[in-house]
């Protein structure tokens, strides 16, 4: 008769054989972890807490494939705690209570602490989250929740207040390539195969997988297992094989060379030149090649002030809103947000008057034109406003005491005009208003 231990061992060995590459390549110790130096780098709070085995409940927040599950497993291994895993998709209140009862029994029987890892914890409803509260509070379990959604919005405040929230970033292209090379060389990975991997192929997966290590490793495994070796027994992992494994064509676009800078330059110049068709094409090329959508959004914010300015003040508001939306929804939906912002800004009236104004003023300051602040404008208690003709002492005059909310007085001792609005869009209204003030 087979013992339970023998069955468990056989099942574990079978599971290891059939596990996907991404699962087999999970790091075992903290030093194996790639990326996330901002939270687990040397002397960081989370790393110190793990190594000192004084970690309380935490919530890991970040995009798919950035290492949330791997980090939870590493924490359990380093702290010698029992690792219990479940998901917000499949768990119910009854299941949660059973897991907590087992954790309490385990503590009493073997003095072993339990980490309860809940993937997609944002899918728990209020009652499911509330079941966890007293046991998180008492320490019966150490909760590690993982979510791709903002915990401050999607997780109950009582639970987040009892946990530390750590945000994980998308892995960089360099991080992904390190992970892929390690998988090719590691015995847990693909070391049993003789693989010649082209740099361009690894870079393509690093680009196209958008910081998702799981997606990159799955693509690599598909490529190696489905590619026949040559006459020397070598599997050639080429750019073409990489394209097929991820089902996206390699685009000539090197983030570290001219392709990156040339394409963003063409994009910005197309928007500045009021050509929405060209702008959307360059946007599509950048997104297809794996450009960070947040980088594109930041450039649109700059353009909205530099090239549109007060000709359409709504342009900056739209660009900032688009940047926030891109951060919130992520790809692929972020492409829609960026397309809306791009086409709006490309078709908006253009003016660089605000851009020229600050550059001109900064030039005066930089080259020694540093003017003294007039006494009337210094930070003192505002005196009761008096009419301009009674202002012989040079007191500050309060504009709102006048019908037109304007009174002529000197605000800077220079005749230089920095802001010269054009007649474009709303700036034409501003120009006429300024002329009216000058002539009053």
C-alpha positions as CSV (number, residue, x, y, z in Angstrom):
1,X,0.0,0.0,0.0
2,X,1.4,3.4,-0.9
3,X,1.8,5.9,1.9
4,X,0.4,9.4,1.7
5,X,4.0,10.7,1.8
6,X,5.0,8.6,-1.3
7,X,1.9,9.9,-3.1
8,X,2.7,13.5,-2.2
9,X,6.2,13.1,-3.4
10,X,5.2,11.5,-6.7
11,X,2.6,14.2,-7.2
12,X,5.2,17.0,-6.5
13,X,7.6,15.5,-9.0
14,X,4.9,15.2,-11.7
15,X,3.8,18.8,-11.0
16,X,7.4,20.0,-11.5
17,X,7.7,18.2,-14.8
18,X,4.5,19.7,-16.2
19,X,4.9,23.2,-14.7
20,X,5.3,26.0,-17.3
21,X,8.7,27.6,-17.6
22,X,7.5,30.8,-15.8
23,X,6.5,28.7,-12.7
24,X,9.8,26.7,-12.7
25,X,11.9,29.8,-12.9
26,X,10.4,31.6,-9.9
27,X,13.3,32.9,-7.7
28,X,14.1,31.0,-4.5
29,X,16.0,33.6,-2.5
30,X,15.9,37.4,-2.5
31,X,19.2,37.7,-4.4
32,X,17.6,35.8,-7.3
33,X,14.8,38.3,-7.7
34,X,15.2,40.5,-10.8
35,X,13.9,44.1,-10.6
36,X,11.9,45.9,-7.9
37,X,15.0,47.4,-6.3
38,X,12.9,50.3,-5.1
39,X,11.2,48.0,-2.5
40,X,13.5,45.0,-2.0
41,X,16.9,46.6,-2.8
42,X,19.6,46.7,-0.1
43,X,18.5,48.5,3.1
44,X,14.9,48.9,1.9
45,X,12.1,48.4,4.5
46,X,10.6,45.3,2.9
47,X,13.9,43.6,2.5
48,X,14.9,44.4,6.1
49,X,11.6,43.1,7.4
50,X,11.9,39.8,5.4
51,X,15.4,39.1,6.5
52,X,14.6,40.0,10.1
53,X,11.5,37.8,9.9
54,X,9.4,40.6,11.4
55,X,7.1,41.1,8.4
56,X,3.4,41.8,9.0
57,X,0.6,41.6,6.5
58,X,1.3,43.3,3.2
59,X,-0.5,44.1,-0.1
60,X,1.5,43.9,-3.3
61,X,0.2,46.2,-6.0
62,X,1.5,46.1,-9.6
63,X,0.9,45.1,-13.2
64,X,0.7,41.4,-14.4
65,X,4.0,39.5,-14.5
66,X,6.0,42.0,-12.3
67,X,6.8,39.4,-9.6
68,X,4.0,39.6,-7.0
69,X,3.5,35.9,-6.6
70,X,7.2,35.1,-6.9
71,X,7.9,37.6,-4.1
72,X,5.3,36.1,-1.9
73,X,6.9,32.6,-2.3
74,X,10.4,34.0,-1.7
75,X,9.1,35.6,1.5
76,X,7.7,32.3,2.7
77,X,10.9,30.5,1.9
78,X,13.2,33.0,3.6
79,X,11.0,33.2,6.8
80,X,10.3,29.5,6.9
81,X,6.6,30.0,7.0
82,X,4.0,27.7,5.6
83,X,2.7,29.0,2.3
84,X,-1.0,28.8,1.6
85,X,-2.2,30.1,-1.7
86,X,-5.7,30.9,-2.9
87,X,-7.3,33.4,-5.3
88,X,-10.0,36.0,-5.1
89,X,-11.6,34.3,-8.1
90,X,-12.3,30.9,-6.5
91,X,-12.4,31.6,-2.8
92,X,-15.5,32.1,-0.7
93,X,-16.1,32.9,2.9
94,X,-16.3,29.2,3.9
95,X,-13.0,28.4,2.2
96,X,-11.3,31.4,3.8
97,X,-12.5,30.3,7.3
98,X,-11.3,26.8,6.7
99,X,-7.8,28.0,5.7
100,X,-7.6,30.3,8.8
101,X,-8.7,27.4,11.1
102,X,-5.9,25.2,9.6
103,X,-3.4,28.0,10.1
104,X,-4.4,28.3,13.8
105,X,-4.1,24.5,14.2
106,X,-0.7,24.5,12.5
107,X,0.5,27.2,14.9
108,X,-0.6,25.3,18.0
109,X,0.6,21.9,16.8
110,X,3.9,22.7,15.2
111,X,4.6,26.4,16.1
112,X,4.7,27.1,12.4
113,X,3.4,30.5,11.1
114,X,1.3,30.7,7.9
115,X,1.4,33.1,5.0
116,X,-2.0,33.3,3.3
117,X,-1.4,34.5,-0.2
118,X,-4.5,35.8,-1.9
119,X,-4.0,36.5,-5.6
120,X,-6.4,39.0,-7.1
121,X,-7.6,40.1,-3.7
122,X,-9.4,43.0,-5.2
123,X,-12.0,40.5,-6.3
124,X,-13.1,39.8,-2.7
125,X,-16.3,41.4,-1.7
126,X,-16.7,43.3,1.6
127,X,-17.8,40.3,3.6
128,X,-14.9,38.2,2.3
129,X,-12.4,40.9,3.2
130,X,-14.1,41.4,6.6
131,X,-13.6,37.7,7.5
132,X,-9.8,38.3,7.2
133,X,-9.7,41.3,9.6
134,X,-9.6,39.8,13.1
135,X,-7.1,37.1,12.0
136,X,-4.8,39.6,10.4
137,X,-5.2,41.7,13.5
138,X,-4.3,38.8,15.8
139,X,-1.5,37.5,13.7
140,X,-3.0,34.0,13.1
141,X,-2.1,34.5,9.5
142,X,0.3,36.8,7.7
143,X,-1.7,38.0,4.8
144,X,0.0,38.8,1.5
145,X,-2.5,40.1,-1.0
146,X,-1.7,40.6,-4.7
147,X,-3.7,42.9,-7.0
148,X,-3.4,44.8,-10.2
149,X,-5.9,47.4,-9.0
150,X,-5.2,50.3,-6.7
151,X,-5.7,49.0,-3.2
152,X,-6.8,52.4,-1.9
153,X,-9.9,52.1,-4.2
154,X,-10.6,48.4,-4.6
155,X,-9.7,47.1,-1.1
156,X,-11.6,48.0,2.1
157,X,-9.9,50.7,4.2
158,X,-9.9,48.5,7.4
159,X,-7.8,45.9,5.6
160,X,-5.4,48.3,4.0
161,X,-4.9,50.1,7.4
162,X,-3.8,46.8,8.9
163,X,-1.3,46.1,6.0
164,X,1.6,47.8,4.4
165,X,1.0,48.5,0.7
166,X,4.0,48.0,-1.6
167,X,3.8,49.0,-5.3
168,X,5.8,47.0,-7.8
169,X,6.7,48.5,-11.2
170,X,6.6,46.9,-14.6
171,X,9.9,45.1,-15.3
172,X,12.3,47.0,-17.6
173,X,13.4,45.6,-21.0
174,X,16.8,44.9,-19.4
175,X,15.2,43.0,-16.5
176,X,13.2,40.8,-19.0
177,X,16.3,40.0,-21.0
178,X,18.1,38.9,-17.8
179,X,15.3,36.6,-16.8
180,X,15.2,35.1,-20.3
181,X,18.9,34.5,-20.4
182,X,18.7,32.9,-17.0
183,X,15.9,30.6,-18.1
184,X,18.1,29.5,-21.1
185,X,21.0,28.6,-18.8
186,X,19.3,27.3,-15.6
187,X,18.7,23.6,-15.1
188,X,15.2,24.3,-13.9
189,X,14.6,26.0,-17.2
190,X,15.9,25.2,-20.7
191,X,19.5,24.3,-20.0
192,X,18.9,20.8,-21.4
193,X,18.5,22.3,-24.8
194,X,21.3,23.7,-26.9
195,X,20.0,27.1,-27.8
196,X,21.6,29.9,-29.8
197,X,19.6,33.0,-28.9
198,X,20.0,36.1,-31.1
199,X,20.1,39.4,-29.2
200,X,17.5,40.8,-31.5
201,X,15.1,38.0,-30.6
202,X,15.5,38.5,-26.8
203,X,15.2,42.3,-27.3
204,X,11.9,41.8,-29.2
205,X,10.4,39.8,-26.3
206,X,11.7,42.3,-23.8
207,X,10.1,45.1,-25.8
208,X,6.8,43.5,-26.7
209,X,5.9,41.9,-23.4
210,X,5.5,45.3,-21.6
211,X,7.3,44.4,-18.4
212,X,5.4,41.0,-18.0
213,X,8.0,38.3,-17.3
214,X,5.4,35.6,-17.3
215,X,4.4,36.5,-20.9
216,X,8.0,36.6,-22.0
217,X,8.9,33.2,-20.5
218,X,5.8,31.6,-21.9
219,X,6.8,32.9,-25.4
220,X,10.4,31.7,-25.0
221,X,9.2,28.2,-24.0
222,X,6.9,28.0,-26.9
223,X,9.6,29.0,-29.3
224,X,12.2,26.6,-28.0
225,X,9.9,23.6,-27.7
226,X,8.4,24.1,-31.2
227,X,11.6,24.9,-33.1
228,X,13.5,21.9,-34.7
229,X,17.3,21.9,-34.0
230,X,19.7,22.2,-37.0
231,X,22.0,19.4,-38.1
232,X,24.3,20.2,-35.2
233,X,21.5,19.9,-32.7
234,X,21.3,23.6,-32.1
235,X,18.0,25.4,-31.7
236,X,18.3,28.8,-33.3
237,X,16.1,31.4,-31.5
238,X,16.0,34.1,-34.2
239,X,14.0,37.3,-34.5
240,X,11.6,35.5,-36.8
241,X,11.0,32.8,-34.3
242,X,10.5,35.4,-31.6
243,X,7.9,37.1,-33.8
244,X,6.0,33.8,-34.2
245,X,6.2,32.9,-30.5
246,X,4.6,36.2,-29.4
247,X,2.6,36.8,-32.7
248,X,3.9,40.3,-33.2
249,X,6.3,41.4,-35.9
250,X,9.6,43.0,-35.0
251,X,9.6,46.7,-35.7
252,X,12.8,48.5,-36.4
253,X,12.8,50.6,-33.3
254,X,15.7,50.5,-30.9
255,X,14.9,52.3,-27.6
256,X,18.6,53.0,-27.0
257,X,19.4,54.2,-30.5
258,X,18.1,56.5,-33.3
259,X,14.8,54.6,-33.8
260,X,13.5,55.7,-30.4
261,X,14.4,59.3,-30.8
262,X,13.6,59.6,-34.5
263,X,10.1,58.2,-34.0
264,X,9.1,60.3,-31.0
265,X,10.5,63.4,-32.9
266,X,8.4,62.6,-35.9
267,X,5.4,62.1,-33.7
268,X,5.8,65.5,-31.9
269,X,6.5,67.4,-35.1
270,X,3.4,65.9,-36.7
271,X,1.2,67.0,-33.8
272,X,2.9,70.5,-33.9
273,X,2.3,70.6,-37.6
274,X,-1.4,69.9,-37.2
275,X,-1.3,66.6,-39.1
276,X,-3.4,64.1,-37.0
277,X,-3.0,61.3,-39.7
278,X,0.8,61.3,-39.5
279,X,0.7,61.7,-35.7
280,X,-1.5,58.7,-35.2
281,X,0.7,56.6,-37.5
282,X,3.8,57.4,-35.5
283,X,1.9,56.8,-32.3
284,X,0.8,53.3,-33.6
285,X,4.4,52.5,-34.5
286,X,5.7,53.4,-31.0
287,X,3.0,51.4,-29.2
288,X,3.4,48.4,-31.5
289,X,7.2,48.5,-30.8
290,X,6.6,48.5,-27.1
291,X,7.2,52.1,-26.2
292,X,6.2,53.0,-22.7
293,X,2.8,54.8,-23.1
294,X,3.6,56.9,-20.0
295,X,6.6,58.4,-21.9
296,X,4.3,59.3,-24.8
297,X,1.8,60.9,-22.5
298,X,4.5,63.0,-20.8
299,X,5.6,64.3,-24.1
300,X,2.1,65.3,-25.0
301,X,1.8,67.3,-21.8
302,X,4.9,69.2,-22.7
303,X,3.7,69.8,-26.3
304,X,0.3,71.0,-25.0
305,X,2.0,74.0,-23.3
306,X,4.9,74.5,-25.7
307,X,3.1,74.4,-29.0
308,X,-0.6,75.1,-28.2
309,X,-0.6,77.1,-24.9
310,X,-3.3,79.6,-24.5
311,X,-4.5,79.2,-28.1
312,X,-6.5,76.3,-26.6
313,X,-6.0,76.1,-22.8
314,X,-8.1,72.9,-22.7
315,X,-5.2,71.1,-24.5
316,X,-3.1,71.0,-21.3
317,X,-6.1,69.8,-19.2
318,X,-6.8,67.0,-21.8
319,X,-3.1,66.0,-21.9
320,X,-2.8,65.8,-18.1
321,X,-6.1,63.8,-17.9
322,X,-4.8,61.5,-20.6
323,X,-1.6,60.9,-18.7
324,X,-3.6,59.9,-15.6
325,X,-5.9,57.7,-17.6
326,X,-3.0,55.9,-19.2
327,X,-1.5,55.2,-15.7
328,X,-4.9,54.0,-14.5
329,X,-6.0,51.7,-17.3
330,X,-2.7,50.6,-18.8
331,X,-2.3,48.9,-22.2
332,X,-3.9,47.9,-24.4
333,X,-6.8,50.3,-23.6
334,X,-4.4,53.2,-23.1
335,X,-3.9,53.3,-26.9
336,X,-7.4,54.8,-27.2
337,X,-6.7,57.5,-24.6
338,X,-3.5,58.4,-26.4
339,X,-5.2,58.5,-29.7
340,X,-7.8,60.9,-28.4
341,X,-5.2,63.2,-26.9
342,X,-3.0,63.1,-30.0
343,X,-5.8,63.9,-32.5
344,X,-7.2,66.7,-30.3
345,X,-3.8,68.3,-29.9
346,X,-2.9,67.9,-33.5
347,X,-6.1,69.7,-34.6
348,X,-6.0,72.4,-32.0
349,X,-4.9,76.0,-32.8
350,X,-1.2,76.5,-32.2
351,X,0.8,79.1,-30.3
352,X,4.2,79.0,-28.7
353,X,3.8,82.5,-27.1
354,X,3.8,81.1,-23.5
355,X,6.9,79.0,-24.3
356,X,8.7,82.1,-25.8
357,X,7.6,84.2,-22.8
358,X,9.3,82.1,-20.1
359,X,12.4,81.5,-22.2
360,X,12.8,85.3,-22.7
361,X,12.3,86.1,-19.0
362,X,14.7,83.3,-18.0
363,X,17.2,84.7,-20.4
364,X,17.0,88.1,-18.8
365,X,17.4,86.7,-15.3
366,X,20.2,84.4,-16.3
367,X,22.2,87.3,-17.9
368,X,22.0,89.6,-14.9
369,X,18.7,91.3,-15.3
370,X,17.7,90.6,-11.7
371,X,15.2,93.3,-10.6
372,X,14.4,94.3,-7.1
373,X,10.8,93.7,-5.9
374,X,9.0,97.0,-5.6
375,X,8.1,98.0,-2.0
376,X,4.4,98.0,-2.8
377,X,4.5,94.3,-3.9
378,X,6.4,92.9,-0.9
379,X,4.9,90.4,1.4
380,X,3.3,92.8,3.9
381,X,-0.3,93.2,5.1
382,X,-2.3,94.7,2.3
383,X,-3.3,98.3,3.3
384,X,-6.8,99.6,2.6
385,X,-7.0,100.3,-1.1
386,X,-6.9,103.9,-2.2
387,X,-7.6,105.5,-5.6
388,X,-4.7,105.8,-7.9
389,X,-4.6,109.6,-7.7
390,X,-4.2,109.3,-3.9
391,X,-1.4,106.8,-4.2
392,X,1.5,109.3,-3.9
393,X,3.2,107.2,-1.2
394,X,3.5,104.2,-3.6
395,X,1.0,102.0,-1.7
396,X,-0.3,98.8,-3.3
397,X,-3.7,99.4,-5.0
398,X,-6.2,96.5,-4.8
399,X,-7.5,95.9,-8.4
400,X,-10.8,94.4,-7.3
401,X,-11.9,97.6,-5.7
402,X,-12.4,99.0,-9.2
403,X,-15.3,98.4,-11.5
404,X,-13.2,96.8,-14.2
405,X,-11.1,94.9,-11.7
406,X,-8.1,96.7,-13.1
407,X,-6.0,99.7,-12.1
408,X,-2.8,100.8,-13.7
409,X,0.3,100.4,-11.5
410,X,3.8,99.1,-11.9
411,X,4.5,95.5,-11.1
412,X,8.0,95.1,-12.4
413,X,10.5,98.0,-13.1
414,X,11.0,97.2,-16.8
415,X,9.2,98.0,-20.1
416,X,10.1,94.6,-21.6
417,X,7.1,92.7,-23.0
418,X,7.5,88.9,-22.5
419,X,4.1,87.5,-23.4
420,X,3.0,88.4,-26.9
421,X,-0.2,86.5,-27.6
422,X,-0.9,85.5,-31.2
423,X,-4.3,85.7,-32.9
424,X,-4.7,82.0,-32.8
425,X,-7.7,80.4,-31.2
426,X,-8.5,81.6,-27.7
427,X,-5.3,83.6,-27.6
428,X,-7.0,86.1,-29.9
429,X,-9.4,86.8,-27.1
430,X,-6.5,87.2,-24.7
431,X,-4.7,89.6,-27.1
432,X,-7.8,91.8,-27.4
433,X,-8.2,91.9,-23.7
434,X,-4.6,92.9,-23.1
435,X,-4.9,95.7,-25.7
436,X,-8.1,96.9,-24.0
437,X,-6.2,97.1,-20.7
438,X,-3.3,99.0,-22.2
439,X,-5.6,101.5,-23.8
440,X,-7.7,102.0,-20.6
